[in-house]
């Protein structure tokens, strides 16, 4: 966050030192404009940074400590960018209203020229896209298309920013800086959204087997590489798309289903093969193939019931910094909730180093959801440093720090790895902090962050 703040504050500093303050406070209209300009400069930089954060660049992910944290900042930063740019527009409107209401109204009806209209259109489209993002019940593919629209909105905003005379003319350094940040944002957008098939490295796999587990709502998919296999650290995840003819036949553009006295219609954009979804790797790094586990939570994951053996798969990654191997302390507590067990599967299947003392709490609603419990218990038998503790919520309630202390001993000694629903992670991390566990010993990954 400090790095993002510094990048957004730098153009404001360059603008502030370019002219005497007195000339910017000459009258009410000029004063309002002088407040609006820094908001625009910071907002444009924040907007560009959001395009960079959304591009899934490895170096950026590494800098922020994992893709889930990076996307968390992406959400916050996007709202900051919108608020700054909205504030800019309102202050510019107020600066005109001080002169006359007609002058203010001209900004929004084309009377101030195309340069201003570019800015107005960018703000309108940005508002619509944010409303859809935050409040629209969008399926995954429509959500992705809305996110991509921000790149084109940024182009409109850039035209407005660089064609507007005034602030940049007083400081060549400001012009260069804003240009560099804007170009970086546009390059990141082009890399991810326009030219991804050309520049983003992806590996080809074929589906070997689809194993349905429990009530058939969870599937483990095994894939074999066509050429180079993926190198990863246990606990990481990948983005995958499938070229499945069977899925394509069942994945209709428009569907409807009863919902009480009404019906819900679903509109889908794009083909199955164009949809990229994140899934945790469940195989160990030493396996020749690649395994992922998927729980039905949406239309795409539900459509995987039709995924056939031999279907093509493209894999992008790996991503994530969530792994027991990154932690020097070999006394660890692993806390999994539901399908959050998946990164721990990869870790457990790859356990081969001596000295680890690990307690794995496998949280589930009831016994029927312990899809991987039998295998994990077998790994625990072979690797004495791993103790598997099933935790059924319907019998024992939620996992708590107090329960962990009672079963595993003093809370201050281990490192904690937590994966599950955001509410579970927030609850457990809060309890551990309250018990005196420092943040440096609490490691988590929230699924459902995209």
C-alpha positions as CSV (number, residue, x, y, z in Angstrom):
1,X,0.0,0.0,0.0
2,X,2.9,2.4,0.7
3,X,4.3,1.8,-2.7
4,X,1.0,2.4,-4.4
5,X,0.5,5.6,-2.3
6,X,4.0,6.9,-3.2
7,X,3.4,6.3,-7.0
8,X,0.1,8.2,-6.8
9,X,1.5,11.0,-4.7
10,X,4.5,11.7,-6.8
11,X,2.7,13.6,-9.6
12,X,0.9,15.7,-7.0
13,X,4.3,16.7,-5.6
14,X,5.6,17.6,-9.1
15,X,2.5,19.7,-9.8
16,X,2.7,21.4,-6.4
17,X,6.3,22.6,-6.8
18,X,5.8,23.8,-10.4
19,X,4.1,27.1,-9.6
20,X,3.7,29.4,-6.6
21,X,0.7,28.6,-4.4
22,X,-0.6,32.1,-4.5
23,X,-1.4,32.0,-8.2
24,X,-3.6,28.9,-7.6
25,X,-5.7,30.6,-4.9
26,X,-6.5,33.8,-6.8
27,X,-10.3,33.4,-6.7
28,X,-12.9,30.7,-5.8
29,X,-13.0,29.1,-9.2
30,X,-9.3,28.9,-9.5
31,X,-9.0,27.5,-5.9
32,X,-11.5,24.7,-6.7
33,X,-9.6,23.8,-9.9
34,X,-6.4,23.8,-7.9
35,X,-7.9,21.2,-5.6
36,X,-9.4,19.2,-8.4
37,X,-6.1,18.8,-10.4
38,X,-4.3,16.8,-7.7
39,X,-7.3,14.5,-7.4
40,X,-7.1,13.9,-11.1
41,X,-3.4,13.2,-11.1
42,X,-3.6,10.8,-8.2
43,X,-6.7,9.2,-9.7
44,X,-5.1,8.6,-13.0
45,X,-2.1,6.9,-11.4
46,X,-4.3,4.8,-9.2
47,X,-6.3,3.8,-12.3
48,X,-3.2,2.8,-14.2
49,X,-1.9,0.9,-11.2
50,X,-5.1,-1.1,-11.1
51,X,-4.6,-2.2,-14.7
52,X,-1.1,-3.4,-13.6
53,X,-2.4,-5.2,-10.5
54,X,-5.0,-6.9,-12.7
55,X,-2.5,-8.2,-15.2
56,X,-1.3,-11.1,-12.9
57,X,2.4,-10.2,-13.6
58,X,4.7,-12.6,-11.7
59,X,7.0,-9.9,-10.4
60,X,4.1,-7.8,-9.1
61,X,2.5,-10.9,-7.4
62,X,5.9,-11.6,-5.7
63,X,6.2,-8.0,-4.5
64,X,2.8,-8.1,-2.8
65,X,3.2,-11.6,-1.4
66,X,0.6,-13.6,-3.4
67,X,-2.2,-13.2,-5.9
68,X,-5.0,-13.1,-3.3
69,X,-3.3,-10.2,-1.5
70,X,-2.6,-8.5,-4.8
71,X,-6.3,-8.8,-5.8
72,X,-7.3,-7.5,-2.4
73,X,-5.3,-4.4,-3.0
74,X,-6.7,-4.2,-6.6
75,X,-10.3,-3.9,-5.2
76,X,-9.3,-1.2,-2.7
77,X,-7.2,0.7,-5.1
78,X,-9.9,0.6,-7.8
79,X,-12.4,2.3,-5.4
80,X,-9.8,4.9,-4.4
81,X,-9.2,5.7,-8.1
82,X,-12.9,6.1,-8.7
83,X,-13.4,8.4,-5.7
84,X,-10.5,10.6,-6.7
85,X,-11.7,10.9,-10.3
86,X,-15.3,11.5,-9.2
87,X,-14.1,14.2,-6.7
88,X,-12.1,15.8,-9.6
89,X,-15.3,16.0,-11.7
90,X,-17.4,17.4,-8.9
91,X,-14.9,20.1,-8.1
92,X,-14.4,21.1,-11.8
93,X,-18.2,21.3,-12.0
94,X,-18.3,23.5,-8.9
95,X,-15.6,25.7,-10.3
96,X,-17.8,26.4,-13.3
97,X,-20.9,26.8,-11.2
98,X,-19.2,29.6,-9.3
99,X,-19.2,31.5,-12.5
100,X,-22.7,30.4,-13.8
101,X,-25.0,27.3,-13.8
102,X,-25.0,27.4,-17.6
103,X,-21.2,27.1,-17.6
104,X,-21.3,24.1,-15.3
105,X,-24.1,22.4,-17.4
106,X,-22.1,22.9,-20.6
107,X,-19.5,20.4,-19.3
108,X,-22.1,17.6,-19.6
109,X,-23.9,18.4,-22.8
110,X,-20.9,18.8,-25.1
111,X,-20.6,22.5,-24.8
112,X,-17.0,22.4,-23.5
113,X,-15.6,20.5,-26.4
114,X,-14.5,16.9,-27.1
115,X,-11.6,16.9,-24.7
116,X,-14.0,17.5,-21.8
117,X,-16.5,15.0,-23.3
118,X,-13.8,12.3,-23.2
119,X,-13.5,12.8,-19.5
120,X,-17.2,12.8,-18.9
121,X,-17.7,9.6,-20.9
122,X,-14.9,7.9,-19.1
123,X,-16.4,8.7,-15.7
124,X,-19.9,7.6,-16.8
125,X,-18.6,4.3,-18.2
126,X,-16.4,3.8,-15.1
127,X,-19.4,4.4,-12.8
128,X,-21.5,1.8,-14.7
129,X,-18.7,-0.7,-14.7
130,X,-18.2,-0.3,-11.0
131,X,-21.9,-0.7,-10.2
132,X,-22.0,-3.9,-12.2
133,X,-18.8,-5.1,-10.5
134,X,-20.0,-4.4,-7.0
135,X,-23.8,-5.0,-7.2
136,X,-24.5,-6.9,-10.4
137,X,-25.1,-10.7,-10.0
138,X,-22.6,-11.5,-12.8
139,X,-21.4,-14.9,-13.8
140,X,-17.7,-15.4,-14.2
141,X,-17.4,-14.6,-17.9
142,X,-19.5,-11.4,-17.7
143,X,-17.5,-10.3,-14.7
144,X,-14.2,-10.7,-16.7
145,X,-15.6,-8.8,-19.6
146,X,-16.7,-5.9,-17.3
147,X,-13.2,-5.9,-15.8
148,X,-11.7,-5.7,-19.3
149,X,-13.8,-2.7,-20.1
150,X,-11.8,-0.7,-17.6
151,X,-8.8,-0.8,-20.0
152,X,-10.8,0.9,-22.7
153,X,-12.3,3.4,-20.2
154,X,-8.7,4.2,-19.1
155,X,-7.9,5.0,-22.8
156,X,-10.7,7.6,-22.8
157,X,-9.6,9.0,-19.5
158,X,-6.0,9.3,-20.9
159,X,-7.2,11.2,-23.9
160,X,-8.9,13.6,-21.6
161,X,-5.9,13.9,-19.3
162,X,-3.2,14.5,-22.0
163,X,-5.3,16.7,-24.3
164,X,-6.2,19.0,-21.5
165,X,-3.9,22.0,-21.3
166,X,-2.7,23.6,-18.1
167,X,-1.3,21.4,-15.3
168,X,1.2,19.5,-17.4
169,X,2.4,22.5,-19.3
170,X,3.9,24.0,-16.2
171,X,6.1,20.8,-15.5
172,X,7.7,18.7,-18.2
173,X,8.7,16.2,-15.4
174,X,5.0,15.8,-14.6
175,X,4.1,15.1,-18.2
176,X,6.9,12.5,-18.5
177,X,5.9,10.9,-15.2
178,X,2.2,10.7,-16.0
179,X,3.0,9.4,-19.5
180,X,5.2,6.7,-18.1
181,X,2.7,5.5,-15.6
182,X,-0.2,5.6,-18.1
183,X,1.8,3.7,-20.7
184,X,2.7,1.1,-18.1
185,X,-1.0,0.6,-17.3
186,X,-2.0,0.4,-21.0
187,X,0.9,-2.1,-21.6
188,X,-0.3,-4.3,-18.7
189,X,-3.9,-4.2,-20.1
190,X,-2.7,-5.1,-23.6
191,X,-0.6,-7.9,-22.2
192,X,-3.4,-9.5,-20.2
193,X,-6.6,-8.7,-22.1
194,X,-5.7,-8.1,-25.7
195,X,-2.6,-10.1,-26.5
196,X,-2.7,-12.8,-23.8
197,X,-2.8,-15.7,-26.2
198,X,0.4,-14.3,-27.8
199,X,2.6,-13.3,-24.8
200,X,1.4,-15.2,-21.7
201,X,3.2,-18.5,-21.3
202,X,0.8,-21.4,-21.0
203,X,1.2,-25.1,-21.0
204,X,-0.8,-27.8,-22.9
205,X,-2.2,-30.7,-21.0
206,X,-4.7,-33.5,-21.7
207,X,-7.4,-34.7,-19.3
208,X,-6.6,-38.3,-18.1
209,X,-9.3,-38.8,-15.5
210,X,-12.1,-37.0,-13.8
211,X,-12.9,-38.5,-10.4
212,X,-16.2,-37.6,-8.7
213,X,-16.1,-37.5,-4.9
214,X,-18.7,-37.7,-2.2
215,X,-22.0,-36.3,-3.4
216,X,-20.5,-35.6,-6.9
217,X,-20.2,-31.9,-6.1
218,X,-16.4,-32.2,-5.9
219,X,-14.1,-33.5,-8.7
220,X,-10.4,-34.2,-8.9
221,X,-9.1,-33.8,-12.4
222,X,-5.9,-35.5,-13.5
223,X,-4.0,-34.1,-16.5
224,X,-1.0,-35.2,-18.4
225,X,1.4,-32.7,-20.1
226,X,1.7,-32.7,-23.9
227,X,5.2,-31.3,-23.6
228,X,6.9,-29.4,-20.8
229,X,5.3,-30.1,-17.4
230,X,4.5,-27.4,-14.8
231,X,7.0,-26.7,-12.1
232,X,5.4,-25.5,-8.9
233,X,5.7,-25.4,-5.1
234,X,3.2,-27.3,-3.0
235,X,0.3,-25.0,-2.1
236,X,0.3,-23.0,-5.3
237,X,-2.6,-22.8,-7.8
238,X,-3.1,-22.4,-11.6
239,X,-5.6,-20.9,-14.0
240,X,-7.1,-23.6,-16.3
241,X,-9.4,-23.7,-19.3
242,X,-10.7,-26.7,-21.1
243,X,-11.2,-27.4,-24.7
244,X,-14.1,-29.8,-24.1
245,X,-16.6,-30.6,-26.9
246,X,-18.9,-32.3,-24.3
247,X,-18.9,-29.2,-22.1
248,X,-19.4,-26.9,-25.1
249,X,-22.6,-28.8,-26.1
250,X,-24.1,-28.4,-22.6
251,X,-22.8,-24.9,-21.9
252,X,-25.6,-22.9,-23.5
253,X,-25.5,-19.2,-24.2
254,X,-28.9,-18.7,-22.5
255,X,-30.4,-20.8,-19.7
256,X,-33.3,-20.3,-17.4
257,X,-34.4,-22.1,-14.2
258,X,-37.3,-21.8,-11.8
259,X,-36.8,-19.5,-8.8
260,X,-40.0,-19.6,-6.7
261,X,-42.8,-18.0,-8.7
262,X,-40.4,-16.5,-11.2
263,X,-37.5,-17.7,-13.4
264,X,-33.8,-16.8,-13.4
265,X,-32.2,-16.3,-16.9
266,X,-28.5,-16.6,-17.3
267,X,-26.7,-15.0,-20.3
268,X,-23.2,-16.3,-21.0
269,X,-20.5,-14.6,-23.1
270,X,-17.8,-16.5,-24.9
271,X,-17.0,-20.2,-25.3
272,X,-15.9,-22.6,-22.6
273,X,-12.4,-22.7,-24.0
274,X,-12.0,-18.9,-23.4
275,X,-12.8,-19.1,-19.7
276,X,-9.9,-19.2,-17.2
277,X,-10.6,-20.2,-13.7
278,X,-8.3,-20.6,-10.7
279,X,-7.9,-24.0,-9.1
280,X,-5.5,-25.2,-6.4
281,X,-3.0,-27.9,-7.4
282,X,-3.5,-31.1,-5.4
283,X,-0.7,-33.2,-6.9
284,X,2.8,-33.3,-5.4
285,X,5.6,-31.7,-7.5
286,X,7.1,-35.1,-8.1
287,X,4.1,-36.5,-9.9
288,X,4.4,-36.7,-13.7
289,X,0.9,-35.3,-14.2
290,X,-1.1,-32.4,-12.7
291,X,-4.1,-32.7,-10.4
292,X,-6.6,-30.1,-9.4
293,X,-9.7,-30.3,-7.3
294,X,-12.9,-28.5,-8.1
295,X,-16.1,-27.8,-6.2
296,X,-19.3,-26.9,-7.9
297,X,-20.0,-23.3,-7.0
298,X,-21.0,-21.8,-10.4
299,X,-22.1,-22.6,-13.9
300,X,-18.6,-23.3,-15.2
301,X,-17.6,-25.6,-12.3
302,X,-21.0,-27.3,-12.6
303,X,-20.4,-27.9,-16.3
304,X,-17.2,-29.9,-15.4
305,X,-19.5,-32.8,-14.8
306,X,-19.4,-33.2,-18.6
307,X,-15.6,-33.0,-19.0
308,X,-14.4,-36.0,-20.9
309,X,-11.1,-37.9,-20.8
310,X,-8.8,-36.7,-23.6
311,X,-10.1,-33.1,-23.6
312,X,-7.5,-30.5,-24.0
313,X,-6.5,-28.3,-21.1
314,X,-4.4,-25.1,-21.1
315,X,-2.7,-24.2,-17.8
316,X,-1.3,-20.8,-16.7
317,X,0.8,-20.4,-13.6
318,X,1.7,-21.3,-11.0
319,X,0.6,-18.5,-8.7
320,X,0.5,-18.0,-5.0
321,X,3.0,-17.8,-2.1
322,X,1.1,-20.1,0.2
323,X,3.4,-23.1,1.1
324,X,4.8,-24.7,4.1
325,X,8.2,-24.8,2.4
326,X,8.5,-21.0,2.6
327,X,8.3,-21.1,6.4
328,X,11.5,-21.9,8.4
329,X,9.6,-23.1,11.4
330,X,8.9,-26.8,11.1
331,X,6.3,-26.8,13.8
332,X,3.1,-25.9,11.9
333,X,-0.6,-25.9,12.3
334,X,-2.6,-26.3,9.0
335,X,-6.2,-25.2,9.2
336,X,-8.5,-26.0,6.3
337,X,-12.1,-25.2,5.7
338,X,-14.2,-27.2,3.2
339,X,-12.6,-27.1,-0.3
340,X,-9.8,-25.1,1.3
341,X,-8.2,-28.5,2.0
342,X,-6.9,-28.5,-1.6
343,X,-3.5,-26.7,-1.2
344,X,-2.8,-28.8,1.9
345,X,-3.4,-31.9,-0.3
346,X,-0.5,-30.9,-2.5
347,X,1.7,-30.2,0.6
348,X,0.8,-33.5,2.3
349,X,1.3,-35.6,-0.8
350,X,4.7,-34.1,-1.3
351,X,5.9,-34.4,2.3
352,X,9.4,-36.0,2.2
353,X,11.6,-33.8,4.5
354,X,12.3,-35.0,8.0
355,X,11.7,-32.9,11.1
356,X,8.3,-31.4,10.4
357,X,5.6,-31.6,13.2
358,X,2.3,-30.7,11.6
359,X,-1.3,-30.8,12.8
360,X,-3.8,-30.6,10.0
361,X,-7.3,-29.6,11.1
362,X,-9.7,-30.6,8.3
363,X,-12.8,-28.6,8.7
364,X,-16.1,-29.8,7.1
365,X,-19.8,-29.4,7.6
366,X,-20.3,-33.1,8.3
367,X,-18.6,-36.5,7.7
368,X,-19.8,-36.8,4.1
369,X,-17.7,-33.8,3.1
370,X,-14.4,-35.4,4.2
371,X,-13.6,-36.2,0.6
372,X,-9.8,-36.6,1.1
373,X,-9.8,-37.7,4.7
374,X,-9.0,-41.4,4.0
375,X,-6.0,-40.5,1.9
376,X,-4.7,-37.9,4.3
377,X,-5.0,-40.4,7.2
378,X,-2.9,-42.8,5.2
379,X,-0.3,-40.2,4.6
380,X,-0.3,-39.5,8.3
381,X,0.4,-43.2,8.9
382,X,3.4,-43.1,6.6
383,X,4.7,-39.8,7.7
384,X,4.6,-39.7,11.6
385,X,5.2,-35.9,11.6
386,X,1.7,-35.3,10.2
387,X,-1.3,-35.6,12.4
388,X,-4.7,-35.3,10.7
389,X,-7.6,-34.0,12.9
390,X,-11.1,-34.1,11.3
391,X,-13.4,-31.3,12.5
392,X,-17.1,-31.7,11.8
393,X,-18.9,-28.5,12.3
394,X,-22.3,-30.1,12.9
395,X,-20.8,-32.0,15.9
396,X,-18.1,-29.7,17.2
397,X,-18.9,-26.2,16.0
398,X,-16.4,-24.0,14.3
399,X,-12.6,-24.5,14.7
400,X,-11.4,-22.0,17.4
401,X,-8.0,-21.0,18.6
402,X,-9.0,-22.3,22.1
403,X,-9.7,-25.7,20.6
404,X,-6.3,-25.7,18.8
405,X,-4.5,-24.8,22.0
406,X,-6.3,-27.6,23.8
407,X,-5.3,-30.2,21.2
408,X,-2.0,-29.0,19.8
409,X,-0.5,-27.2,22.7
410,X,0.7,-23.6,23.3
411,X,-0.3,-21.3,20.5
412,X,3.0,-19.2,20.5
413,X,5.2,-22.0,19.1
414,X,3.8,-23.0,15.7
415,X,3.3,-21.2,12.4
416,X,-0.3,-21.2,11.2
417,X,-1.4,-21.9,7.6
418,X,-5.1,-21.2,7.0
419,X,-7.1,-21.7,3.8
420,X,-10.9,-21.5,3.5
421,X,-13.8,-19.1,3.2
422,X,-12.9,-15.5,4.0
423,X,-15.1,-15.5,7.1
424,X,-13.3,-18.5,8.6
425,X,-9.9,-16.9,7.9
426,X,-10.9,-13.5,9.4
427,X,-12.3,-15.3,12.5
428,X,-9.3,-17.5,13.1
429,X,-6.7,-14.8,12.4
430,X,-8.5,-12.5,14.9
431,X,-8.5,-15.2,17.6
432,X,-4.9,-16.1,17.1
433,X,-3.8,-12.4,17.2
434,X,-5.9,-11.9,20.4
435,X,-4.0,-14.9,21.9
436,X,-0.7,-13.2,21.2
437,X,0.4,-14.9,18.0
438,X,2.3,-12.4,15.8
439,X,1.2,-11.7,12.3
440,X,4.6,-13.1,11.0
441,X,3.4,-16.6,12.2
442,X,0.0,-16.4,10.5
443,X,-0.2,-17.3,6.8
444,X,-3.4,-17.6,4.9
445,X,-4.9,-17.8,1.4
446,X,-8.5,-16.8,0.7
447,X,-10.2,-18.7,-2.1
448,X,-12.9,-17.0,-4.1
449,X,-10.8,-13.8,-4.5
450,X,-11.3,-13.4,-8.2
